[in-house]
Amino acid sequence: MTAQRRTAPALREDDVVSAIAEIVGPASGKIVLGIGDDAALWQPSRSHRSAITSDVLIEGVHFTRDAMTLEDAGWRAMAANASDLAAMGARPVLATVALGVPPHSTSEEIETLYCGLAAAARQDRLAIVGGDLSRAPVLTIAITAVGEVRQSNVKTRAGARPGTAIAVTGRLGAARAGLDVARGAVTLAPELEIEALRAFRRPEARCAEGRFLAASRNVLAMMDCSDGLSTDLARLCAASGCGAEIESVPVAAAARAAAEAAGLSPEAYAVAGGEDFELIAAIRPRAFAHLQRRFALRFGRELHRAGVVRAQPGIEMHGRPLERTGWDHFAGG
């Protein structure tokens, strides 16, 4: 008989995070919320909590130079951290940046990267206060960001309840369309290509929107949509112990055009795309219309209703089970 070779199970990001959380143990003392949400929470005073988040971008995994400039890569790295603070309802305060630099890099390349980091930090009102430099096999950008949030305004992934409305702060899929344009996979009309590439290379964290939503008692849960709606809504529901039905997907114009060019469903294309940096919120149904009107007056655009939270687990879209087709750092997509 020949021995059968066992295939190792596929590594999944959420499984790794859960294992690490078990090893590290639960939060204690002034640490209010530890591993598992968009940012950790620390309570330095009675009235405010500090939100701390960390994110890493690695060349060849999260970005390539043929798809964006180093300045764009720096911008995206900082925006990713600001988006995590926005998801907690926090006001961005400061950030530290650690760079792993390949031996062949030049000072001009590092300065170009930092121009993007600094530009995004200024937009989101994050002060870069330090960091570290080291040699590395590939360019690596690791950022830790800190924000502040009133104790009464803290929003996590765990507050959604059956019947609450699911909302997103903007249309989805433009960043995915931008990646497809940058790769040469699709060709769009010039104005749509500009929209798509801007969304992919220069995403905007929804910091003001996050604080606006966090201030409402009718918003029960929140997280950012950086890994795609199909993946991130599943995470929010898992943390809340419930499921959801997606009824309508707000699709960006560039995403709709890219999906149609590729022969795909625009809604399926949009829910699978990552790096949108919009926020997902669970809102009490009776308050949704009022909050939607206030949001439009404040920001000049729509707060989109995408579906409803339900008691039974799992995510469905138009009555059919929805696979998690967004980004997973270990699956590579």
Beta strands, then each sheet from edge to edge (+ up, - down):
strand 1: 31-33
strand 2: 40-42
strand 3: 48-58
strand 4: 91-101
strand 5: 127-135
strand 6: 140-150
strand 7: 165-168
strand 8: 219-224
strand 9: 243-246
strand 10: 279-283
strand 11: 304-310
strand 12: 314-317
strand 13: 320-321
sheet 1: 1+ 2- 3+ 6- 4+ 5+
sheet 2: 8+ 10- 7+ 11- 9+ 12+ 13-
end
